[in-house]
Amino acid sequence: MYNGYFGFLESPFSVTPDPRFFYTNPVYLEAYAILRYGIESKRALSLLPARVGTGKTTLLRKLLHSFETTVRSVFIFNTHLSFPELLQVALRDLGLASSKDTSKVTMLEELNGYLIKQLEQGHTVAMLIDEAQHLSVEALENLRLLSNLETDQQKLLQIVLMGQPELDAKLDQPGLRQLKQRVAVHCRLDPLKDEEVNPYIDFRLRTAGYEGGGLFHRDAVRQIAFYSKGIPRLINIICDNALLIAYAESRKTVSVDTIKQVARDLRIGSEVQITNAGPNPAFLSANTKPQTFIRKPPNGASGHRARLFAEPELEQHWESSSLSSWQASSIHATYSSVLLDKVLKSSSTI
């Protein structure tokens, strides 16, 4: 919507895990290097727990894109699976899903034969599992058994488990103590420090093709660091919505007031916890779940009103605690009338 207005070749603050936007500060570079070391030196089992929004999936995709042709990899992102289902996905991605026999024993034998053949060819096989905290205890214990596939000299399968901090807590369970003891490589991703927020924003702008300067005022960046707590996904959401507001109001820079406005609309701040975020009661009528939810744009867009949600959609978001769904979409909806006017005006000149 606003890319051409600001001179971007693409959206700089998309929340998709594009490895081109992998930010290389010391913490992220260390995690990347450690995971590559664990795979290439065949340490069998690597673990990376990190908070939501810190870039785990982007790091995984960066790893996938960096592998040499001698590395065969499987990327598993749906972890609400039983162990046999997980095996089926792995075999399919390795090109071995031709057999109709999907018994656990048969699939393990097929995988073991494939791993031995790859070893003879000088190849490494890696299984990267995202959101591993959702795996059942049974599935995790069976992954430990997979890590036992080996020759006298080396492990045949390299497993990387990435997940939220609950993954660490799950591995502390007595039934998984053997798996935890097998973890040979352990690293973490931490939120960005306050002084890293500006370089992070600048990096994403340059990657998106921006060649100008001073798009975000210095005080605005400080506010972004404050509200986001250094979590990259939240930085992206705040910046994206701030740019949308600036575009809707025909401004070329993002001020501190705009960031505060975004924080109010997203309900981010010291008084409201992000994890408990839901529809803002200040925006609602006396009814808890009104039939429609109407929000008036700011003074710069007076006269416009945006109808946000009909009741079914509002009910769906009422139960959600995801900042990137309900709250982020509210700002886009708030400015929909203004943006529509801009699009219509630009179309009339063609």
ROTITI-946414 format. One record per residue (C-alpha): residue in one letter; residue number from 1; x, y, z. Coordinates in nm, 3 decimals, padded with zeros to 5 digits. Layout:
A / NUM / X / Y / Z
...
//
This chain:
M / 1 / 00.000 / 00.000 / 00.000
Y / 2 / 00.264 / 00.257 / 00.104
N / 3 / 00.576 / 00.110 / -00.060
G / 4 / 00.582 / 00.340 / -00.362
Y / 5 / 00.503 / 00.645 / -00.148
F / 6 / 00.814 / 00.597 / 00.068
G / 7 / 01.036 / 00.453 / -00.206
F / 8 / 01.041 / 00.088 / -00.093
L / 9 / 01.083 / -00.196 / -00.339
E / 10 / 00.895 / -00.423 / -00.099
S / 11 / 00.744 / -00.410 / 00.247
P / 12 / 01.026 / -00.359 / 00.499
F / 13 / 00.835 / -00.472 / 00.807
S / 14 / 00.656 / -00.786 / 00.698
V / 15 / 00.632 / -01.046 / 00.975
T / 16 / 00.701 / -01.335 / 00.736
P / 17 / 01.030 / -01.522 / 00.810
D / 18 / 01.223 / -01.400 / 00.504
P / 19 / 01.593 / -01.495 / 00.553
R / 20 / 01.701 / -01.186 / 00.356
F / 21 / 01.583 / -00.983 / 00.655
F / 22 / 01.787 / -01.186 / 00.905
Y / 23 / 01.943 / -00.928 / 01.136
T / 24 / 02.306 / -01.010 / 01.214
N / 25 / 02.376 / -00.873 / 01.560
P / 26 / 02.621 / -01.067 / 01.785
V / 27 / 02.347 / -01.272 / 01.956
Y / 28 / 02.184 / -01.381 / 01.631
L / 29 / 02.515 / -01.450 / 01.460
E / 30 / 02.625 / -01.661 / 01.756
A / 31 / 02.304 / -01.866 / 01.751
Y / 32 / 02.336 / -01.912 / 01.375
A / 33 / 02.701 / -02.019 / 01.400
I / 34 / 02.634 / -02.256 / 01.690
L / 35 / 02.348 / -02.431 / 01.511
R / 36 / 02.553 / -02.468 / 01.194
Y / 37 / 02.836 / -02.611 / 01.400
G / 38 / 02.602 / -02.861 / 01.565
I / 39 / 02.479 / -02.983 / 01.226
E / 40 / 02.807 / -02.984 / 01.035
S / 41 / 03.002 / -03.150 / 01.320
K / 42 / 02.719 / -03.404 / 01.361
R / 43 / 02.639 / -03.345 / 01.727
A / 44 / 02.298 / -03.513 / 01.680
L / 45 / 02.078 / -03.287 / 01.893
S / 46 / 02.069 / -02.907 / 01.914
L / 47 / 01.828 / -02.692 / 02.113
L / 48 / 01.722 / -02.328 / 02.076
P / 49 / 01.448 / -02.195 / 02.306
A / 50 / 01.344 / -01.832 / 02.259
R / 51 / 01.056 / -01.597 / 02.330
V / 52 / 00.772 / -01.544 / 02.084
G / 53 / 00.864 / -01.300 / 01.809
T / 54 / 01.241 / -01.308 / 01.851
G / 55 / 01.306 / -01.460 / 01.507
K / 56 / 01.337 / -01.837 / 01.555
T / 57 / 01.170 / -01.926 / 01.226
T / 58 / 01.369 / -01.666 / 01.033
L / 59 / 01.688 / -01.816 / 01.177
L / 60 / 01.575 / -02.165 / 01.074
R / 61 / 01.509 / -02.047 / 00.719
K / 62 / 01.846 / -01.873 / 00.714
L / 63 / 02.004 / -02.207 / 00.807
L / 64 / 01.811 / -02.387 / 00.534
H / 65 / 01.929 / -02.140 / 00.271
S / 66 / 02.290 / -02.159 / 00.387
F / 67 / 02.335 / -02.536 / 00.368
E / 68 / 02.577 / -02.679 / 00.116
T / 69 / 02.450 / -02.923 / -00.145
T / 70 / 02.585 / -03.204 / 00.071
V / 71 / 02.321 / -03.135 / 00.339
R / 72 / 01.981 / -03.294 / 00.302
S / 73 / 01.727 / -03.119 / 00.525
V / 74 / 01.372 / -03.159 / 00.651
F / 75 / 01.183 / -02.860 / 00.793
I / 76 / 00.888 / -02.948 / 01.016
F / 77 / 00.668 / -02.658 / 01.125
N / 78 / 00.346 / -02.842 / 01.219
T / 79 / 00.426 / -03.005 / 01.552
H / 80 / 00.073 / -03.107 / 01.649
L / 81 / 00.166 / -03.451 / 01.520
S / 82 / 00.215 / -03.795 / 01.661
F / 83 / 00.558 / -03.950 / 01.611
P / 84 / 00.442 / -04.177 / 01.324
E / 85 / 00.292 / -03.871 / 01.151
L / 86 / 00.615 / -03.681 / 01.204
L / 87 / 00.806 / -03.972 / 01.048
Q / 88 / 00.569 / -03.969 / 00.750
V / 89 / 00.633 / -03.598 / 00.693
A / 90 / 01.011 / -03.649 / 00.718
L / 91 / 01.012 / -03.940 / 00.474
R / 92 / 00.793 / -03.748 / 00.229
D / 93 / 01.024 / -03.446 / 00.234
L / 94 / 01.323 / -03.673 / 00.177
G / 95 / 01.151 / -03.829 / -00.121
L / 96 / 01.090 / -04.165 / 00.049
A / 97 / 00.712 / -04.165 / 00.083
S / 98 / 00.653 / -04.425 / -00.189
S / 99 / 00.590 / -04.719 / 00.045
K / 100 / 00.229 / -04.794 / 00.142
D / 101 / 00.341 / -04.951 / 00.470
T / 102 / 00.327 / -04.670 / 00.726
S / 103 / 00.400 / -04.878 / 01.034
K / 104 / 00.651 / -04.724 / 01.270
V / 105 / 00.898 / -05.011 / 01.232
T / 106 / 00.891 / -05.000 / 00.852
M / 107 / 00.935 / -04.622 / 00.839
L / 108 / 01.228 / -04.635 / 01.084
E / 109 / 01.398 / -04.904 / 00.878
E / 110 / 01.346 / -04.699 / 00.561
L / 111 / 01.485 / -04.387 / 00.725
N / 112 / 01.786 / -04.573 / 00.866
G / 113 / 01.868 / -04.720 / 00.524
Y / 114 / 01.845 / -04.374 / 00.367
L / 115 / 02.073 / -04.223 / 00.633
I / 116 / 02.339 / -04.489 / 00.582
K / 117 / 02.331 / -04.435 / 00.205
Q / 118 / 02.368 / -04.058 / 00.252
L / 119 / 02.663 / -04.111 / 00.487
E / 120 / 02.836 / -04.327 / 00.228
Q / 121 / 02.794 / -04.041 / -00.021
G / 122 / 02.943 / -03.790 / 00.222
H / 123 / 02.611 / -03.619 / 00.289
T / 124 / 02.459 / -03.490 / 00.613
V / 125 / 02.089 / -03.522 / 00.693
A / 126 / 01.930 / -03.261 / 00.923
M / 127 / 01.579 / -03.243 / 01.070
L / 128 / 01.482 / -02.890 / 01.177
I / 129 / 01.171 / -02.871 / 01.395
D / 130 / 01.002 / -02.539 / 01.470
E / 131 / 00.756 / -02.484 / 01.759
A / 132 / 00.891 / -02.799 / 01.922
Q / 133 / 00.721 / -02.712 / 02.253
H / 134 / 00.399 / -02.851 / 02.104
L / 135 / 00.543 / -03.198 / 02.054
S / 136 / 00.405 / -03.461 / 02.289
V / 137 / 00.629 / -03.627 / 02.546
E / 138 / 00.598 / -03.949 / 02.344
A / 139 / 00.709 / -03.776 / 02.023
L / 140 / 01.005 / -03.612 / 02.197
E / 141 / 01.114 / -03.943 / 02.350
N / 142 / 01.099 / -04.105 / 02.006
L / 143 / 01.312 / -03.824 / 01.867
R / 144 / 01.571 / -03.922 / 02.124
L / 145 / 01.563 / -04.272 / 01.978
L / 146 / 01.613 / -04.121 / 01.632
S / 147 / 01.923 / -03.946 / 01.764
N / 148 / 02.057 / -04.291 / 01.848
L / 149 / 02.082 / -04.382 / 01.479
E / 150 / 02.459 / -04.397 / 01.437
T / 151 / 02.767 / -04.579 / 01.319
D / 152 / 03.070 / -04.649 / 01.534
Q / 153 / 03.209 / -04.307 / 01.444
Q / 154 / 02.921 / -04.061 / 01.403
K / 155 / 02.552 / -03.981 / 01.433
L / 156 / 02.342 / -04.032 / 01.122
L / 157 / 02.068 / -03.772 / 01.182
Q / 158 / 02.113 / -03.415 / 01.307
I / 159 / 01.807 / -03.283 / 01.492
V / 160 / 01.744 / -02.915 / 01.576
L / 161 / 01.463 / -02.838 / 01.821
M / 162 / 01.343 / -02.478 / 01.826
G / 163 / 01.060 / -02.353 / 02.042
Q / 164 / 00.928 / -02.115 / 02.300
P / 165 / 01.066 / -02.116 / 02.657
E / 166 / 00.807 / -02.382 / 02.749
L / 167 / 01.029 / -02.626 / 02.556
D / 168 / 01.296 / -02.593 / 02.824
A / 169 / 01.034 / -02.654 / 03.092
K / 170 / 00.902 / -02.960 / 02.908
L / 171 / 01.251 / -03.109 / 02.884
D / 172 / 01.283 / -03.074 / 03.263
Q / 173 / 01.016 / -03.340 / 03.307
P / 174 / 01.154 / -03.664 / 03.459
G / 175 / 01.030 / -03.865 / 03.160
L / 176 / 01.248 / -03.659 / 02.923
R / 177 / 01.567 / -03.647 / 03.125
Q / 178 / 01.744 / -03.881 / 02.882
L / 179 / 01.656 / -03.652 / 02.592
K / 180 / 01.782 / -03.347 / 02.778
Q / 181 / 02.111 / -03.523 / 02.848
R / 182 / 02.153 / -03.582 / 02.474
V / 183 / 02.142 / -03.210 / 02.390
A / 184 / 02.494 / -03.139 / 02.267
V / 185 / 02.437 / -02.782 / 02.144
H / 186 / 02.230 / -02.526 / 02.335
C / 187 / 02.183 / -02.160 / 02.238
R / 188 / 01.928 / -01.880 / 02.281
L / 189 / 01.785 / -01.575 / 02.108
D / 190 / 01.742 / -01.265 / 02.322
P / 191 / 01.539 / -00.951 / 02.245
L / 192 / 01.731 / -00.662 / 02.092
K / 193 / 01.893 / -00.409 / 02.320
D / 194 / 01.760 / -00.053 / 02.308
E / 195 / 02.062 / 00.068 / 02.113
E / 196 / 02.010 / -00.206 / 01.853
V / 197 / 01.657 / -00.105 / 01.759
N / 198 / 01.763 / 00.182 / 01.531
P / 199 / 02.020 / -00.030 / 01.340
Y / 200 / 01.757 / -00.305 / 01.310
I / 201 / 01.500 / -00.065 / 01.161
D / 202 / 01.761 / 00.085 / 00.928
F / 203 / 01.872 / -00.262 / 00.815
R / 204 / 01.519 / -00.362 / 00.720
L / 205 / 01.459 / -00.031 / 00.539
R / 206 / 01.779 / -00.070 / 00.334
T / 207 / 01.699 / -00.433 / 00.257
A / 208 / 01.361 / -00.317 / 00.124
G / 209 / 01.536 / -00.071 / -00.109
Y / 210 / 01.497 / 00.253 / 00.088
E / 211 / 01.767 / 00.505 / -00.001
G / 212 / 01.651 / 00.809 / 00.193
G / 213 / 01.721 / 00.910 / 00.550
G / 214 / 01.548 / 01.022 / 00.865
L / 215 / 01.227 / 00.825 / 00.806
F / 216 / 01.180 / 00.760 / 01.180
H / 217 / 01.260 / 01.048 / 01.416
R / 218 / 01.513 / 00.968 / 01.687
D / 219 / 01.257 / 01.004 / 01.964
A / 220 / 01.019 / 00.781 / 01.768
V / 221 / 01.281 / 00.506 / 01.762
R / 222 / 01.322 / 00.539 / 02.138
Q / 223 / 00.948 / 00.492 / 02.178
I / 224 / 00.956 / 00.187 / 01.950
A / 225 / 01.230 / 00.036 / 02.166
F / 226 / 01.025 / 00.108 / 02.477
Y / 227 / 00.696 / -00.035 / 02.355
S / 228 / 00.843 / -00.338 / 02.174
K / 229 / 01.080 / -00.441 / 02.454
G / 230 / 01.323 / -00.527 / 02.176
I / 231 / 01.115 / -00.808 / 02.028
P / 232 / 01.164 / -00.795 / 01.648
R / 233 / 00.810 / -00.902 / 01.558
L / 234 / 00.662 / -00.622 / 01.769
I / 235 / 00.907 / -00.373 / 01.619
N / 236 / 00.786 / -00.478 / 01.274
I / 237 / 00.419 / -00.445 / 01.368
I / 238 / 00.468 / -00.102 / 01.526
C / 239 / 00.673 / 00.030 / 01.233
D / 240 / 00.432 / -00.109 / 00.973
N / 241 / 00.132 / 00.056 / 01.136
A / 242 / 00.322 / 00.381 / 01.192
L / 243 / 00.413 / 00.399 / 00.823
L / 244 / 00.053 / 00.332 / 00.730
I / 245 / -00.062 / 00.623 / 00.945
A / 246 / 00.206 / 00.852 / 00.799
Y / 247 / 00.097 / 00.753 / 00.448
A / 248 / -00.270 / 00.808 / 00.527
E / 249 / -00.188 / 01.156 / 00.660
S / 250 / 00.046 / 01.237 / 00.364
R / 251 / 00.356 / 01.269 / 00.582
K / 252 / 00.704 / 01.153 / 00.483
T / 253 / 00.837 / 01.091 / 00.834
V / 254 / 00.723 / 00.908 / 01.146
S / 255 / 00.704 / 01.119 / 01.461
V / 256 / 00.704 / 01.019 / 01.826
D / 257 / 00.335 / 01.113 / 01.845
T / 258 / 00.259 / 00.861 / 01.571
I / 259 / 00.435 / 00.584 / 01.764
K / 260 / 00.240 / 00.673 / 02.077
Q / 261 / -00.079 / 00.665 / 01.875
V / 262 / 00.012 / 00.320 / 01.741
A / 263 / 00.088 / 00.200 / 02.093
R / 264 / -00.252 / 00.320 / 02.213
D / 265 / -00.429 / 00.148 / 01.928
L / 266 / -00.234 / -00.174 / 01.973
R / 267 / -00.275 / -00.144 / 02.348
I / 268 / 00.096 / -00.167 / 02.416
G / 269 / 00.234 / 00.001 / 02.726
S / 270 / 00.322 / -00.029 / 03.090
E / 271 / -00.041 / -00.052 / 03.197
V / 272 / -00.148 / -00.325 / 02.954
Q / 273 / 00.030 / -00.656 / 02.916
I / 274 / 00.076 / -00.770 / 02.558
T / 275 / -00.001 / -01.130 / 02.645
N / 276 / -00.343 / -01.031 / 02.778
A / 277 / -00.431 / -00.801 / 02.491
G / 278 / -00.785 / -00.807 / 02.352
P / 279 / -01.032 / -00.555 / 02.214
N / 280 / -00.994 / -00.220 / 02.384
P / 281 / -01.297 / -00.156 / 02.609
A / 282 / -01.262 / 00.216 / 02.541
F / 283 / -01.358 / 00.150 / 02.178
L / 284 / -01.667 / -00.054 / 02.263
S / 285 / -02.022 / 00.042 / 02.354
A / 286 / -02.196 / -00.059 / 02.675
N / 287 / -02.245 / -00.408 / 02.533
T / 288 / -01.953 / -00.643 / 02.585
K / 289 / -01.974 / -00.776 / 02.229
P / 290 / -02.151 / -00.519 / 02.010
Q / 291 / -02.288 / -00.604 / 01.672
T / 292 / -02.046 / -00.367 / 01.505
F / 293 / -01.724 / -00.207 / 01.617
I / 294 / -01.670 / 00.146 / 01.484
R / 295 / -01.357 / 00.354 / 01.524
K / 296 / -01.304 / 00.718 / 01.423
P / 297 / -00.969 / 00.805 / 01.257
P / 298 / -00.747 / 01.081 / 01.402
N / 299 / -00.794 / 01.453 / 01.353
G / 300 / -00.589 / 01.449 / 01.034
A / 301 / -00.855 / 01.232 / 00.876
S / 302 / -01.170 / 01.389 / 01.016
G / 303 / -01.497 / 01.311 / 00.848
H / 304 / -01.403 / 00.951 / 00.776
R / 305 / -01.528 / 00.653 / 00.970
A / 306 / -01.419 / 00.292 / 00.939
R / 307 / -01.640 / -00.004 / 01.011
L / 308 / -01.404 / -00.261 / 01.156
F / 309 / -01.573 / -00.587 / 01.246
A / 310 / -01.914 / -00.746 / 01.228
E / 311 / -02.010 / -00.953 / 01.533
P / 312 / -01.875 / -01.298 / 01.425
E / 313 / -01.532 / -01.161 / 01.350
L / 314 / -01.529 / -00.957 / 01.669
E / 315 / -01.617 / -01.267 / 01.870
Q / 316 / -01.330 / -01.452 / 01.710
H / 317 / -01.083 / -01.180 / 01.802
W / 318 / -01.231 / -01.142 / 02.148
E / 319 / -01.086 / -01.478 / 02.244
S / 320 / -00.750 / -01.408 / 02.080
S / 321 / -00.443 / -01.284 / 02.265
S / 322 / -00.231 / -01.243 / 01.950
L / 323 / -00.099 / -00.891 / 01.905
S / 324 / -00.036 / -00.950 / 01.537
S / 325 / -00.400 / -01.035 / 01.462
W / 326 / -00.665 / -00.822 / 01.633
Q / 327 / -00.468 / -00.516 / 01.736
A / 328 / -00.254 / -00.486 / 01.423
S / 329 / -00.555 / -00.516 / 01.195
S / 330 / -00.745 / -00.249 / 01.388
I / 331 / -00.516 / 00.032 / 01.276
H / 332 / -00.529 / -00.082 / 00.913
A / 333 / -00.908 / -00.085 / 00.934
T / 334 / -00.918 / 00.252 / 01.106
Y / 335 / -00.744 / 00.417 / 00.811
S / 336 / -00.923 / 00.220 / 00.540
S / 337 / -01.148 / 00.513 / 00.438
V / 338 / -00.854 / 00.752 / 00.412
L / 339 / -00.652 / 00.504 / 00.211
L / 340 / -00.947 / 00.432 / -00.015
D / 341 / -00.978 / 00.802 / -00.092
K / 342 / -00.606 / 00.818 / -00.177
V / 343 / -00.631 / 00.516 / -00.407
L / 344 / -00.937 / 00.657 / -00.585
K / 345 / -00.770 / 00.993 / -00.634
S / 346 / -00.453 / 00.836 / -00.771
S / 347 / -00.658 / 00.614 / -01.003
S / 348 / -00.847 / 00.912 / -01.145
T / 349 / -00.521 / 01.067 / -01.268
I / 350 / -00.425 / 00.762 / -01.474
//
